[in-house]
Amino acid sequence: MLPEIKCKTFDISFRAQPEEITVKKSTRRIGRNLIAETSDEPIKRGSADSIRDRDAISDVVYDVLKSGRYYEAALIVFGFNTGFRTGDLLSLRVKDLFDAETMTCKDSITLSEDKTNKYRTVYLNESIKSVLNYLMRVKTLEESNYIFRAEGNRKAYLLCIERDSDGNVVEIRTTGEKYDECGNKREIAPTTVITASRWLKKNFKPMFPELQISSYTFRQTYAYWFSKDWHEDRYTAAVTADFGHSSRSLTEKHYMGVDKTDIKNKQLSLNLGLEGIKRFLGE
């Protein structure tokens, strides 16, 4: 067995930048001859890419809604517009997002993120409210139900949720058995992180074959769009020099932090997928 080597190659079918691949070399004997064999595998990158085309997001949301995959559409819209980690958003129940009396979508949600144990407030914009309110109209959900569930008539019931040392959801174990060994009714399970990744790949990979897409694409996409178009230039470097601070981070921390109102307004104006929702609803 020959050792693996790395080399550069160019794939000009969809981008003009080098992609590193691993070439695996081995030998196989046929009679007296020793035949060399190779196979190429793209090296997997550790992270995921963001979806940077707003129209593409709306088109996907419209197509998914039109096909009747309402849970899938709701998860895509919610994930892109909040940036919560996938494990955190899959743990949400109806009572977390809807007012108990009116059963309409709340204005905001404050969630303790599993990985950091820090509280984060996200204001729910028009895209989120529109798709979730529609979901509640067409699906029969109770307050205790997980809201982001699998599609189809076949129900999966929750066995357990496994987490890693950082608190991230590794796996949601399910079963088709409605009752446990003691005769107690099991909860209908949320969809899994693996399924969330599969939904994203199925919908966006054909449009963007060059992108690395996984469940982390939710968070990456939110971060990209949230960070865009902050027009105010605060001239941090100039203030740092004027105040004699040792670093720009010190200036930003104590004098130029982003106001909470700015964050709220940005979250409310994000509205990824809204055009697709309105097209579907005929607005």
ROVONU-299112 format. One record per residue (C-alpha): residue number from 1; chain; x negated, y, z. Coordinates in steps of 0.1 Angstrom, whole numbers, plus 5000, padded with zeros to 4 digits. Each point is the difference from the previous one (the first is absolute). Layout:
<nr->NUM	kette->A	xx->X	yy->Y	zz->Z>
...
***
This chain:
<nr->1	kette->A	xx->5000	yy->5000	zz->5000>
<nr->2	kette->A	xx->4985	yy->5033	zz->4989>
<nr->3	kette->A	xx->5004	yy->5031	zz->5023>
<nr->4	kette->A	xx->5026	yy->5026	zz->4993>
<nr->5	kette->A	xx->4988	yy->5032	zz->4983>
<nr->6	kette->A	xx->5017	yy->5034	zz->4996>
<nr->7	kette->A	xx->5001	yy->5020	zz->4968>
<nr->8	kette->A	xx->5018	yy->5029	zz->4984>
<nr->9	kette->A	xx->5026	yy->4998	zz->4973>
<nr->10	kette->A	xx->5024	yy->5024	zz->4983>
<nr->11	kette->A	xx->5036	yy->4994	zz->4994>
<nr->12	kette->A	xx->5012	yy->5027	zz->4976>
<nr->13	kette->A	xx->5036	yy->4987	zz->4998>
<nr->14	kette->A	xx->5012	yy->5024	zz->5026>
<nr->15	kette->A	xx->4971	yy->5020	zz->5015>
<nr->16	kette->A	xx->4965	yy->5010	zz->4991>
<nr->17	kette->A	xx->4981	yy->4994	zz->5032>
<nr->18	kette->A	xx->4979	yy->4969	zz->5010>
<nr->19	kette->A	xx->5015	yy->4972	zz->5020>
<nr->20	kette->A	xx->4978	yy->4978	zz->5020>
<nr->21	kette->A	xx->5006	yy->4963	zz->4996>
<nr->22	kette->A	xx->4986	yy->4969	zz->5015>
<nr->23	kette->A	xx->4986	yy->4974	zz->4975>
<nr->24	kette->A	xx->5000	yy->4965	zz->5014>
<nr->25	kette->A	xx->4976	yy->4977	zz->4983>
<nr->26	kette->A	xx->5000	yy->4962	zz->5003>
<nr->27	kette->A	xx->4988	yy->4971	zz->4979>
<nr->28	kette->A	xx->5017	yy->4968	zz->4988>
<nr->29	kette->A	xx->4982	yy->4970	zz->4984>
<nr->30	kette->A	xx->5014	yy->4985	zz->4968>
<nr->31	kette->A	xx->4979	yy->4969	zz->4991>
<nr->32	kette->A	xx->4964	yy->5012	zz->5000>
<nr->33	kette->A	xx->5009	yy->5037	zz->4996>
<nr->34	kette->A	xx->5004	yy->5025	zz->5028>
<nr->35	kette->A	xx->5028	yy->5025	zz->4991>
<nr->36	kette->A	xx->5001	yy->5034	zz->5017>
<nr->37	kette->A	xx->5035	yy->5013	zz->5010>
<nr->38	kette->A	xx->5010	yy->5034	zz->5012>
<nr->39	kette->A	xx->5032	yy->5016	zz->5013>
<nr->40	kette->A	xx->5007	yy->5037	zz->5006>
<nr->41	kette->A	xx->5019	yy->5013	zz->5030>
<nr->42	kette->A	xx->5007	yy->5037	zz->5007>
<nr->43	kette->A	xx->4987	yy->5010	zz->5034>
<nr->44	kette->A	xx->5029	yy->5009	zz->5023>
<nr->45	kette->A	xx->4999	yy->5035	zz->5015>
<nr->46	kette->A	xx->5007	yy->5005	zz->5036>
<nr->47	kette->A	xx->5027	yy->5026	zz->4997>
<nr->48	kette->A	xx->5030	yy->5009	zz->4978>
<nr->49	kette->A	xx->5007	yy->5028	zz->4976>
<nr->50	kette->A	xx->5028	yy->5026	zz->5001>
<nr->51	kette->A	xx->5027	yy->5005	zz->4974>
<nr->52	kette->A	xx->4993	yy->5035	zz->4986>
<nr->53	kette->A	xx->5028	yy->5003	zz->4975>
<nr->54	kette->A	xx->5032	yy->5014	zz->5014>
<nr->55	kette->A	xx->5021	yy->4991	zz->4969>
<nr->56	kette->A	xx->4988	yy->4964	zz->5002>
<nr->57	kette->A	xx->5011	yy->4997	zz->5036>
<nr->58	kette->A	xx->5035	yy->5014	zz->4991>
<nr->59	kette->A	xx->5003	yy->4977	zz->4970>
<nr->60	kette->A	xx->4991	yy->4969	zz->5022>
<nr->61	kette->A	xx->5025	yy->5011	zz->5027>
<nr->62	kette->A	xx->5027	yy->5005	zz->4974>
<nr->63	kette->A	xx->4994	yy->4966	zz->4983>
<nr->64	kette->A	xx->4999	yy->4982	zz->5034>
<nr->65	kette->A	xx->5033	yy->5016	zz->5011>
<nr->66	kette->A	xx->5016	yy->4993	zz->4967>
<nr->67	kette->A	xx->4991	yy->4963	zz->5002>
<nr->68	kette->A	xx->5017	yy->4999	zz->5035>
<nr->69	kette->A	xx->4968	yy->4994	zz->5020>
<nr->70	kette->A	xx->5010	yy->5026	zz->5026>
<nr->71	kette->A	xx->4978	yy->4988	zz->5029>
<nr->72	kette->A	xx->4970	yy->5001	zz->4977>
<nr->73	kette->A	xx->5008	yy->5036	zz->4988>
<nr->74	kette->A	xx->5005	yy->5011	zz->5036>
<nr->75	kette->A	xx->4967	yy->4986	zz->5011>
<nr->76	kette->A	xx->4981	yy->5016	zz->4971>
<nr->77	kette->A	xx->5016	yy->5035	zz->5006>
<nr->78	kette->A	xx->4995	yy->4998	zz->5038>
<nr->79	kette->A	xx->4964	yy->4988	zz->4997>
<nr->80	kette->A	xx->4989	yy->5026	zz->4975>
<nr->81	kette->A	xx->5017	yy->5029	zz->5019>
<nr->82	kette->A	xx->4989	yy->4992	zz->5035>
<nr->83	kette->A	xx->4966	yy->4984	zz->4998>
<nr->84	kette->A	xx->5007	yy->4976	zz->5029>
<nr->85	kette->A	xx->4979	yy->4969	zz->5000>
<nr->86	kette->A	xx->5019	yy->4971	zz->4985>
<nr->87	kette->A	xx->5002	yy->4980	zz->5032>
<nr->88	kette->A	xx->5015	yy->5030	zz->5018>
<nr->89	kette->A	xx->5026	yy->5008	zz->4974>
<nr->90	kette->A	xx->5011	yy->4963	zz->4997>
<nr->91	kette->A	xx->5007	yy->5000	zz->5037>
<nr->92	kette->A	xx->5026	yy->5027	zz->4997>
<nr->93	kette->A	xx->5037	yy->4992	zz->5008>
<nr->94	kette->A	xx->5032	yy->5017	zz->4990>
<nr->95	kette->A	xx->5003	yy->5017	zz->5034>
<nr->96	kette->A	xx->4965	yy->5015	zz->4995>
<nr->97	kette->A	xx->5010	yy->5019	zz->4969>
<nr->98	kette->A	xx->5038	yy->5005	zz->5003>
<nr->99	kette->A	xx->5021	yy->5020	zz->5025>
<nr->100	kette->A	xx->5021	yy->4975	zz->5020>
<nr->101	kette->A	xx->5032	yy->5021	zz->4998>
<nr->102	kette->A	xx->5000	yy->5013	zz->4964>
<nr->103	kette->A	xx->4979	yy->4972	zz->4985>
<nr->104	kette->A	xx->4982	yy->5026	zz->4979>
<nr->105	kette->A	xx->4963	yy->5003	zz->4996>
<nr->106	kette->A	xx->4981	yy->5019	zz->5027>
<nr->107	kette->A	xx->4980	yy->5031	zz->4993>
<nr->108	kette->A	xx->4967	yy->4987	zz->5014>
<nr->109	kette->A	xx->4984	yy->4970	zz->5015>
<nr->110	kette->A	xx->4972	yy->4998	zz->5026>
<nr->111	kette->A	xx->4982	yy->4968	zz->5000>
<nr->112	kette->A	xx->4971	yy->4986	zz->5021>
<nr->113	kette->A	xx->4977	yy->4985	zz->4973>
<nr->114	kette->A	xx->4988	yy->4966	zz->5010>
<nr->115	kette->A	xx->4964	yy->5004	zz->4989>
<nr->116	kette->A	xx->4993	yy->5033	zz->5018>
<nr->117	kette->A	xx->5027	yy->5000	zz->5027>
<nr->118	kette->A	xx->5005	yy->5037	zz->4992>
<nr->119	kette->A	xx->5034	yy->5016	zz->4994>
<nr->120	kette->A	xx->5007	yy->5014	zz->4965>
<nr->121	kette->A	xx->5031	yy->5019	zz->4990>
<nr->122	kette->A	xx->5011	yy->4999	zz->4964>
<nr->123	kette->A	xx->5029	yy->5022	zz->4987>
<nr->124	kette->A	xx->5023	yy->4980	zz->4977>
<nr->125	kette->A	xx->5004	yy->5018	zz->4967>
<nr->126	kette->A	xx->5028	yy->5000	zz->4974>
<nr->127	kette->A	xx->4985	yy->4969	zz->4982>
<nr->128	kette->A	xx->5000	yy->4979	zz->5031>
<nr->129	kette->A	xx->5034	yy->5011	zz->5012>
<nr->130	kette->A	xx->5016	yy->4994	zz->4966>
<nr->131	kette->A	xx->4987	yy->4965	zz->4995>
<nr->132	kette->A	xx->5006	yy->4989	zz->5036>
<nr->133	kette->A	xx->5035	yy->5014	zz->5002>
<nr->134	kette->A	xx->5008	yy->4983	zz->4967>
<nr->135	kette->A	xx->4985	yy->4967	zz->5014>
<nr->136	kette->A	xx->5023	yy->5002	zz->5030>
<nr->137	kette->A	xx->5031	yy->5005	zz->4977>
<nr->138	kette->A	xx->4993	yy->4969	zz->4979>
<nr->139	kette->A	xx->4986	yy->4977	zz->5027>
<nr->140	kette->A	xx->5016	yy->4987	zz->5032>
<nr->141	kette->A	xx->4973	yy->5008	zz->5026>
<nr->142	kette->A	xx->5003	yy->5001	zz->5038>
<nr->143	kette->A	xx->4981	yy->5023	zz->5023>
<nr->144	kette->A	xx->4976	yy->4973	zz->5011>
<nr->145	kette->A	xx->4992	yy->4988	zz->4965>
<nr->146	kette->A	xx->4966	yy->5005	zz->4984>
<nr->147	kette->A	xx->5007	yy->5025	zz->4972>
<nr->148	kette->A	xx->4973	yy->4989	zz->4975>
<nr->149	kette->A	xx->5010	yy->4965	zz->4992>
<nr->150	kette->A	xx->4996	yy->4975	zz->4971>
<nr->151	kette->A	xx->5023	yy->5001	zz->4970>
<nr->152	kette->A	xx->5024	yy->4973	zz->4991>
<nr->153	kette->A	xx->5027	yy->4980	zz->5018>
<nr->154	kette->A	xx->4977	yy->4976	zz->5017>
<nr->155	kette->A	xx->4992	yy->5013	zz->5034>
<nr->156	kette->A	xx->4967	yy->4995	zz->5018>
<nr->157	kette->A	xx->5000	yy->5000	zz->5038>
<nr->158	kette->A	xx->4972	yy->5012	zz->5022>
<nr->159	kette->A	xx->4977	yy->4976	zz->5018>
<nr->160	kette->A	xx->4973	yy->5024	zz->5011>
<nr->161	kette->A	xx->4979	yy->5029	zz->4989>
<nr->162	kette->A	xx->4962	yy->4995	zz->5001>
<nr->163	kette->A	xx->4976	yy->5029	zz->5005>
<nr->164	kette->A	xx->4962	yy->5004	zz->4998>
<nr->165	kette->A	xx->4978	yy->5015	zz->5027>
<nr->166	kette->A	xx->5008	yy->5035	zz->4987>
<nr->167	kette->A	xx->5037	yy->4994	zz->5003>
<nr->168	kette->A	xx->5006	yy->4998	zz->4962>
<nr->169	kette->A	xx->5027	yy->4976	zz->4989>
<nr->170	kette->A	xx->4982	yy->4970	zz->4984>
<nr->171	kette->A	xx->5029	yy->4978	zz->4994>
<nr->172	kette->A	xx->5037	yy->4998	zz->5005>
<nr->173	kette->A	xx->5010	yy->4964	zz->5005>
<nr->174	kette->A	xx->5035	yy->4991	zz->4989>
<nr->175	kette->A	xx->5023	yy->4970	zz->4998>
<nr->176	kette->A	xx->5032	yy->4990	zz->4983>
<nr->177	kette->A	xx->5014	yy->4987	zz->5032>
<nr->178	kette->A	xx->5026	yy->5024	zz->5014>
<nr->179	kette->A	xx->4998	yy->4987	zz->5036>
<nr->180	kette->A	xx->4970	yy->4991	zz->5022>
<nr->181	kette->A	xx->4996	yy->4968	zz->5020>
<nr->182	kette->A	xx->5021	yy->5014	zz->5028>
<nr->183	kette->A	xx->5029	yy->5009	zz->4977>
<nr->184	kette->A	xx->4993	yy->5037	zz->5001>
<nr->185	kette->A	xx->5005	yy->5020	zz->4968>
<nr->186	kette->A	xx->4968	yy->5012	zz->4985>
<nr->187	kette->A	xx->4996	yy->5036	zz->4986>
<nr->188	kette->A	xx->5000	yy->5005	zz->4963>
<nr->189	kette->A	xx->4963	yy->5007	zz->4992>
<nr->190	kette->A	xx->4986	yy->5030	zz->4984>
<nr->191	kette->A	xx->4981	yy->4996	zz->4967>
<nr->192	kette->A	xx->4964	yy->4991	zz->5003>
<nr->193	kette->A	xx->4968	yy->5020	zz->4993>
<nr->194	kette->A	xx->4992	yy->4976	zz->4973>
<nr->195	kette->A	xx->5034	yy->5005	zz->4984>
<nr->196	kette->A	xx->4996	yy->5038	zz->5002>
<nr->197	kette->A	xx->4967	yy->4997	zz->4981>
<nr->198	kette->A	xx->5016	yy->4978	zz->4974>
<nr->199	kette->A	xx->5028	yy->5025	zz->4995>
<nr->200	kette->A	xx->4975	yy->5028	zz->4994>
<nr->201	kette->A	xx->4979	yy->4979	zz->4977>
<nr->202	kette->A	xx->5030	yy->4988	zz->4980>
<nr->203	kette->A	xx->5013	yy->5035	zz->4994>
<nr->204	kette->A	xx->4968	yy->5021	zz->4996>
<nr->205	kette->A	xx->4973	yy->4976	zz->4987>
<nr->206	kette->A	xx->5014	yy->4998	zz->4965>
<nr->207	kette->A	xx->5000	yy->5038	zz->4998>
<nr->208	kette->A	xx->4965	yy->5004	zz->5016>
<nr->209	kette->A	xx->4980	yy->4968	zz->4994>
<nr->210	kette->A	xx->4968	yy->5017	zz->5011>
<nr->211	kette->A	xx->5012	yy->5007	zz->5035>
<nr->212	kette->A	xx->4994	yy->4979	zz->5031>
<nr->213	kette->A	xx->5035	yy->4997	zz->5015>
<nr->214	kette->A	xx->5010	yy->4985	zz->5034>
<nr->215	kette->A	xx->5022	yy->5009	zz->5029>
<nr->216	kette->A	xx->4974	yy->5027	zz->5009>
<nr->217	kette->A	xx->5010	yy->5018	zz->4968>
<nr->218	kette->A	xx->5030	yy->5014	zz->5021>
<nr->219	kette->A	xx->4976	yy->5019	zz->5023>
<nr->220	kette->A	xx->4976	yy->5009	zz->4972>
<nr->221	kette->A	xx->5027	yy->5015	zz->4979>
<nr->222	kette->A	xx->5015	yy->5020	zz->5028>
<nr->223	kette->A	xx->4965	yy->5014	zz->5009>
<nr->224	kette->A	xx->4994	yy->5010	zz->4964>
<nr->225	kette->A	xx->5032	yy->5019	zz->4995>
<nr->226	kette->A	xx->5001	yy->5015	zz->5036>
<nr->227	kette->A	xx->4965	yy->5014	zz->4994>
<nr->228	kette->A	xx->5008	yy->5017	zz->4967>
<nr->229	kette->A	xx->5008	yy->5037	zz->4995>
<nr->230	kette->A	xx->4990	yy->5015	zz->5032>
<nr->231	kette->A	xx->4996	yy->5034	zz->4984>
<nr->232	kette->A	xx->4989	yy->5020	zz->5031>
<nr->233	kette->A	xx->4962	yy->5005	zz->5000>
<nr->234	kette->A	xx->4989	yy->5005	zz->5036>
<nr->235	kette->A	xx->4963	yy->5006	zz->4992>
<nr->236	kette->A	xx->4988	yy->4977	zz->5027>
<nr->237	kette->A	xx->4964	yy->5003	zz->4991>
<nr->238	kette->A	xx->5000	yy->5038	zz->5003>
<nr->239	kette->A	xx->5017	yy->4999	zz->5035>
<nr->240	kette->A	xx->4975	yy->4973	zz->5011>
<nr->241	kette->A	xx->4971	yy->5023	zz->4991>
<nr->242	kette->A	xx->5017	yy->5031	zz->5015>
<nr->243	kette->A	xx->5007	yy->4982	zz->5033>
<nr->244	kette->A	xx->4966	yy->4983	zz->5001>
<nr->245	kette->A	xx->5015	yy->4965	zz->5004>
<nr->246	kette->A	xx->4978	yy->4970	zz->4995>
<nr->247	kette->A	xx->5024	yy->4983	zz->4976>
<nr->248	kette->A	xx->5030	yy->5006	zz->4979>
<nr->249	kette->A	xx->5019	yy->4972	zz->5019>
<nr->250	kette->A	xx->4997	yy->5021	zz->5032>
<nr->251	kette->A	xx->5016	yy->5030	zz->4983>
<nr->252	kette->A	xx->5027	yy->4979	zz->4985>
<nr->253	kette->A	xx->5008	yy->4984	zz->5033>
<nr->254	kette->A	xx->5004	yy->5031	zz->5020>
<nr->255	kette->A	xx->5010	yy->5028	zz->4976>
<nr->256	kette->A	xx->5013	yy->4986	zz->4967>
<nr->257	kette->A	xx->5020	yy->4969	zz->5008>
<nr->258	kette->A	xx->5030	yy->4993	zz->4978>
<nr->259	kette->A	xx->5032	yy->5011	zz->5016>
<nr->260	kette->A	xx->5026	yy->4974	zz->5009>
<nr->261	kette->A	xx->5025	yy->5020	zz->4980>
<nr->262	kette->A	xx->4978	yy->4997	zz->4969>
<nr->263	kette->A	xx->4999	yy->4962	zz->5004>
<nr->264	kette->A	xx->5038	yy->4998	zz->5004>
<nr->265	kette->A	xx->5006	yy->5022	zz->4969>
<nr->266	kette->A	xx->4976	yy->4979	zz->4980>
<nr->267	kette->A	xx->5016	yy->4967	zz->5010>
<nr->268	kette->A	xx->5035	yy->5014	zz->4992>
<nr->269	kette->A	xx->4989	yy->5012	zz->4966>
<nr->270	kette->A	xx->4982	yy->4968	zz->4989>
<nr->271	kette->A	xx->5031	yy->4982	zz->4987>
<nr->272	kette->A	xx->4982	yy->4974	zz->4980>
<nr->273	kette->A	xx->5025	yy->4980	zz->4979>
<nr->274	kette->A	xx->5028	yy->5025	zz->5004>
<nr->275	kette->A	xx->5005	yy->5005	zz->4962>
<nr->276	kette->A	xx->5005	yy->4963	zz->4996>
<nr->277	kette->A	xx->5025	yy->4998	zz->5029>
<nr->278	kette->A	xx->5020	yy->5029	zz->4986>
<nr->279	kette->A	xx->5000	yy->4985	zz->4965>
<nr->280	kette->A	xx->5013	yy->4967	zz->5015>
<nr->281	kette->A	xx->5027	yy->5017	zz->5021>
<nr->282	kette->A	xx->5010	yy->5021	zz->4970>
<nr->283	kette->A	xx->4992	yy->5034	zz->5016>
***
